[in-house]
Amino acid sequence: MSGAIYVIMRYLAVDYGTKRTGLAICDAAETIASPLKTIYGQKELLKKIAEVIEAESVEAVVLGLPLNMTGSESAQTRLVREFGKQLEGFLDVPVLLQDERLSSFGAAEKLAEANLTKGKMRQRLDAVAAAEILEAFLEQKRSGDPDRTGCQ
């Protein structure tokens, strides 16, 4: 890897939403991103994420950034950036941003293959989308891209 230092870390991906927030985690070798859970509502969301970070020995958070297909920002993008600032102030680990375009679409495709009911799909969609975000982040990191945030 041409002299680059590759630090292996345990990451938690967060697919933030005002109603549901999906979480996914990678293994210590950074090879597998797995859906972890969905947190419903905003009540004590920061605290619940912090508890997962401690329980799972997470070293950094990857927050999905919802950009428009053109790369421009929307009202939701600004909400997520604000939430990211709150996370950074609340947690003792770094918060990195990752472009999450098409993560929900990819998650829905994966879940459609599982032949789940609509209710079961909805329950799992956000955590699977978080896993999609984390997979993209890990792939970008493995490729040696110096801009590991995936966002401008």
PEFEN-V514891 format. One record per residue. RES is the residue in one letter. PSI is psi in whole degrees, -180 to 180 (none if undefined). Layout:
# PEFEN-V514891
RES;PSI, RES;PSI
This chain:
# PEFEN-V514891
M;49, S;52, G;-2, A;144, I;127, Y;107, V;125, I;131, M;162, R;121, Y;148, L;124, A;143, V;121, D;91, Y;138, G;156, T;-24, K;-40, R;142, T;120, G;143, L;144, A;157, I;153, C;160, D;169, A;-23, A;-1, E;34, T;-27, I;127, A;123, S;136, P;139, L;-58, K;168, T;132, I;127, Y;133, G;-179, Q;-13, K;119, E;31, L;-46, L;-43, K;-42, K;-40, I;-42, A;-38, E;-40, V;-42, I;-44, E;-46, A;-33, E;6, S;48, V;140, E;-13, A;153, V;137, V;112, L;123, G;129, L;113, P;93, L;154, N;163, M;-25, T;-7, G;-4, S;167, E;154, S;-178, A;-38, Q;-38, T;-44, R;-38, L;-44, V;-40, R;-41, E;-43, F;-39, G;-40, K;-40, Q;-43, L;-48, E;-39, G;-23, F;-30, L;161, D;16, V;156, P;150, V;119, L;148, L;142, Q;129, D;126, E;17, R;132, L;5, S;-41, S;-37, F;-47, G;-39, A;-43, A;-38, E;-44, K;-43, L;-32, A;-35, E;-21, A;-3, N;48, L;159, T;162, K;-40, G;-46, K;-37, M;-45, R;-39, Q;-32, R;-16, L;-46, D;-39, A;-38, V;-38, A;-39, A;-38, A;-37, E;-43, I;-45, L;-40, E;-43, A;-42, F;-47, L;-39, E;-43, Q;-40, K;-43, R;-32, S;-10, G;14, D;121, P;-24, D;78, R;-3, T;-23, G;3, C;153, Q;none
